[in-house]
């Protein structure tokens, strides 16, 4: 194969201009069956340029990509190549949560088990290769769990979704100390957060970027259509599809710094917990906003979960509401009922026959309804317990125009219900 396809050099097939593609077509006709199979299996031949490790002397490769842009495949193939060549022996795999690391980085369609012949030991949270290479799975939710590890290579996925990105990154970099040239790959859809900006400013960081549409050949048409319905023509679309780092909207009610400065990892004792629902107007392209929030015995608000989903039937998203209700031991469901109130109540009652369901009706526009909730954040009285990337992006982007911010709407309903509520002698509960 080397002899027949020498004209490729370091270029991938995906990056070749038309004249080279025509010459390659002629070369392919002379390949043996064995050579053709080798070519089909060669990641370097088929990858887009931005999915391949950049040349030069760098410590951190930062790959910013839109949804479905091929970030996971790039990470898995980078690790696969390093273990095959023997340059990676002790590897760290860091996901936003342990579940994310396993379901995306390891067992996902484009994950490590699809790219390599490693053996996964879930109970030990590690992958093993026949040549002795080992990859340890670490959750960014527990930065201290990185202590004691030593790596010669690290793949960190969805950095901007980490609950404490700077703290976890600092711990990982201190563990990146084995071998003569330890390196790290960070794959993420960008968000306007300080840790990402600080990472971009480091002198030993090299950046590649890819949009969602650049990987269209490997994506289901319905996936692309759904994303375009949700994001096209919006500021968030430039972030989620085009991988642009978008500054917060000055016209929005929320500022990201309000969210960041009060973020917590664990909720205190709570006196009341609700799951709020902003039902979709239709199935295609619309999300059902589902947000769980609680009122602390200290009188402050705590956002516990964003379980919002899109593209599901009424029964399916009602099942998601029921799951959140049970998981967080909620007191009631609060749901906007401007469209089909009786039907909405019945859908929720079918899913939660023993739960209290309170229907609320919007009499003002979304921006006006959201103002009291935004004021609570400005006062520092609402805390996010963990990181909720898509919800937070809606909050700091929505200025009253564009598509309906379903997640933000659900949050607003939850806080509107919790804060006017005064109960005598509430029962204190602990969550999580």
N, C-alpha and C positions, 0 to 999 in steps of 0.2 A: 504493500500500500504506500509506503514511503516513496518508492521510486515513481509510482504512477501519479501520486498527488503532491509531488514536491512543490508545485506552484502555489499551494496554499500558504506555505510559510507559517507565520504566526497568526494569520487571519482565520476567522471562522467562516463557514459557508454562509451564515446569515448576514455577514458584513460585506460579501463580495459584490463588486459592481458588475453590471451586465456582461461586459466583455470577458471578465474572468469566469463568470458563471458558464458562459458558452464554451470556453476552453475546458472547464472542469467537466462539463457534460460529455465532451469527447473523451476525456481521460477515464471517466467512469465506465464507459463501454468496454474498456480493456481490463477491468478488474476481474480477478478470480472471485469465486463465491466466498472464499475465506476472507479475502481483502474487503469485499463489499460488506460482510458482516462486521468486520472490525471497524469500518468507517461508520456504519449505522450506530455502533456502540460508543463511538468517540464523542464525548461531551465537548471537547475543545473544538471539534470540527463544526458542531451544530449550534453551540452557544452564541448568543449575541455578544458583541464586544464588552458591553457593560457588565455582563455576567461572569467575566473572566478576571482573575486577579490582575490588578494593574502592574505594569513594570516598575522598576525602581526600588529605592530603599524606603520602605514605610513600615510602621509598626501596626497601624490600625487602618483597615480598609472599611470605609463607610459606604454602604450601598443603600441609597434612598430609592424606594420604589413605590409606585401606586399599588392599589389592590390587585393581586393576581399578576404582578409584573415579572414574576420569576425569581423573587428574592430567595425563597426557600430552596429551590433547585440549585441556585448559585452557591448557597451555603453548604448544602449536602455534597455537591460535587467538589467543592474546595476541600472539605474534610476527606472525601473519598480519595482524591488525588494525593493529598498529603500522607494518608496512611499507606497508600499503595507504594509511594516512593520512599517511605520510611522517614520522612522529615517530621512527621507528627506521631509522637509516641504517647504523650499524656495530654489529653484534650478536655476542654471544658465546654459543655453545652448549657447555655444559660437562656431560659425562657422567662416570660413574665410570671408564669406559675409553673409548677411541676407538670400540671395537666397540659399546658400549652406546649411545653418542651416535648412531652411524649407524643401528643396527638398531632403536632405539626412537624417538629424538627426530626422526629424519629419515625413515627408510624404513618405520617401523612403521605399523600399520593406522590409528593416530590421529596420526601424525607430520606433519612440516611438508610433505612432498610431497603428502600427502592434503589438507592445509588451504590450501595456496597453490600458485601457479604458478611457484615458484622452480625454478631449474636447479641440480642438485647436481653438483659437480666433486669426486669422491672423491680424486683424486690431489692436488688442492690443499686438500682438507679445508675446503671452503667451499660456501655456497649463494649464488646470484646472483639478484636480482630485476630485472625490466625497468626499474624506475625508478632503478636504481643502488644499492639497498640490498644489503649484503653481510653474511653470517653466517659467522664462523669457528668451526670445530669444534676444541675443546680437550679433552684428557683430564685429569681430575683426578689421574691417576697421575703426571703430570708438571707439578707446580705451577709450576716455573720456566719452562715453555713459555708461560705467560701473559705473561711479561715482554715488553715491547715492544708489546703489544696495547693498543688504546684502544677502549672501547665506550660507546654511549649506552643500550644495553639488554643484559641478560644473562638467559638462561634456564639455570638449573642444575638438573639432574634427579638424583633419588635421592641427595641430599646425604648421607644417613646410611649409604650404602654406600661412600662414598669412603674410600680407604685412609688419607688424611691430611686429613680434612675441614676442620680449622681452618687448616692451612697453605695449602691450595688456596683456601679462601674468602678468606683475607687477600690473596692475590695477585690474585684476581678483583676484589675491592672496590677495590684500588688502580688497576685498569684501567678501572673504571666511572667515567669522568671526562669524557665528551664530552657536548655539548649543554647545554641549560638545565635539564633535569630527568632525569638518568640514573636508570634504575630496574632492579631485578632481581627475577626470579621464581624462587623455590626450590620445587620440587615433590619430595616425598619421603614415604615411609612412615616414621613416627617410630621412633626407637630411643632408649633411655636413654643417650645419650652427652653428654658435657660440651659439645662444640661446638654441638649443637642447643639445649641449655639456654641457653647463652650467646647464641645467635642470638635466641631467644625473648625474652630480657631487653633487647635493644636497643630504644631508644625510637622508632626510625624503622622498625620492623618491624610489619606488620599480618598477622594470622593468619586463614586460613579452613581449615575441616576438612570432610572427607566420608568417610562409611563406604562399604564395599564394597556393601552392600545398597542404598544410595541410588542406585547406578548399575545396579541389577539388570536394568532394561529393555534395557540394551545389552550384557549379558553372557550367554554360553552357560549354560544351566541346569546342565550337567555341571561347568562351572568353579565355579559357586557351591557345588554339592553337594560337590565335591572339597575346597574350602576349609573348608566346614563340618565335614566328616569329620575334617580335620586339626586345626582350630583351635577349633571351637565349644566354649565352656565352659572355655577355658583362659586363662591370663594372656596368652599370646602371641596368642590370638584377639582380645583387646581391642586389641592393638597392630596386628596384621596385617589385621583386618577393620574395627575401629571407629576406627582411627587415634588411639588413646589413647597418651599417653606414660606407659609403665608403669615404675615403679621396679623395680630388681632385687629378686629374691626373697631375703630374708634367710635362708631355709631352704635355699637352693641351695648346692652345694659350691663353685662358682666365684664370684668377684667380677670385675666388669668392669674394675676398675682393674688387676687382675693381668694381664689381656690387653693393655690399652692401654699399660702402662708398658714392655712388652718387645716391642712390635710393630716389625717391620722392613720395609723395602722390598725388600731383596735378601738371599738366603740365602748364608751363607758356604760354604766347601768341606764337603761331606757325605761320610760314610763308608758310609752305608746309607740306602736309600730304599724305603719300602713303600707299597702302596695297601691300605687296610683296608676291608672290606665288611661292612655289617650288612644282610643281605637282608630284603626286606619279607615280612611274614607273609601278605599277600594283595596283589592289585593295587590294588583300590579303596581310595583314601584313604591308602595306606601309601607311605612313601618307602623307597628303597634308599639307605642311608647309604654314601657313597663318599668317603673322606678320604685324601689323600696326605700323608705326613709323613716326615721324615728325621732322622737322627742326625748331628750335626756332629762334626768332628774335635776340637772343644772340649768334647765330652761333653754338649752341650745339644740339645734337640729343636726341630725347625722344621716347622711346619704349612705345607705348600706349596699345597694346593688342597682345596676342598670341591666335589666333582663329583656330589653327591647328586642323585637324580632320583626322581620319583614317578609312579605310574600306568602303569608300563611292564611289559611281559612279561619273563620271566626272560632270554630271549635278548637283549632290547633293553637291559636294565640291565647285563647282562654285557658287551655291546659298549661301554658307557660305562666300565666297569672297564678293559677292554682299551685304550681310548683314553687313559685316565689313566696306565695302566702304561707305555705307549709314550712319551707326552708327557714324563714325568718320569724315564724310564730306571730304572724301579723294579727292585728285586732280587727281590721276591716279592709275592704276594697273600696277605693274611691275612683269613680270612672266618669269621664265626660260623656254626657248623653245627648248632645245636640243633634246627633243623627241616629234615629232609630232607638230611642230610649227604652221602650218596652222590649224590643228584641235584644238589646244589649243586656238588660237585666236578666233575661231568660238565659242567654248564653253563659253569663257568669254564674248564675244560680245552678245551671246544669253542671258546670265544672266545679263549683264550690257550694254544694247544697246547704252546708251548715255555717257558711260565712256571712257576716254582715256586709251588705253591699249598699254603698251610698252613691247615688247618681247626682252629679253636679252639672249645671248648665252654664255655658259661657254667654255672658251678656255684653262683654267688652272685647276689643281686639286683643290678639295674643301679646303684643308688646305692653299694652296697658295692664293686662292681667299679670304680666311677669314682673312689673316694677317693684311690688312689695317684696317678692322673693329676692330680687337682685339687691334690694336695700339690706336685707338680712345678711347677705354675703359681704357687702361693703362694711357692715358693722362687725364682721368676724363671728357671726352667730351660727353659721352653718359649716359643718365639716364633712369632707368626703373621706370615708373610711376605705382607703385604697384609691386606685386610679380608674376613672371611667372615661376613656379617651374620646369616644364618639359623643357622649353626652356633653363633655366639657367643650369639645370643639363647637357643638351647636350653640352652647351658651355664650361663648366669646365671639361668635360669628353673626348671630341673628340680629338684624337691625330693623325688622319689621317687613322686609321685602323677601322675595324668593319663596322657596318651598317651605312647607310647614315643618317646624322643628319638633317632631313627635316626642322625642326623648325629653327635650326641654319642657314641653307642655306637661308631660306626666310629672316631672319634678315640681313644676309650679303648682299643680293640683295637690300634690302631697304636702308641700309646705303650707299652702293656703289652708288645708284642713288641719294640720298639726298646730300651727301657731296661734290661731284664735281659740283653740280648744283649752278649756280650763276644767280640770277634773278635781274633785275633792278627794284627798287621800289616795292618789294613784298607787297602784302596785308596781314596785320597782322590779325590773327584769334585766337579765343580762343576755346579750346576744353574742352568738359565736363563741 
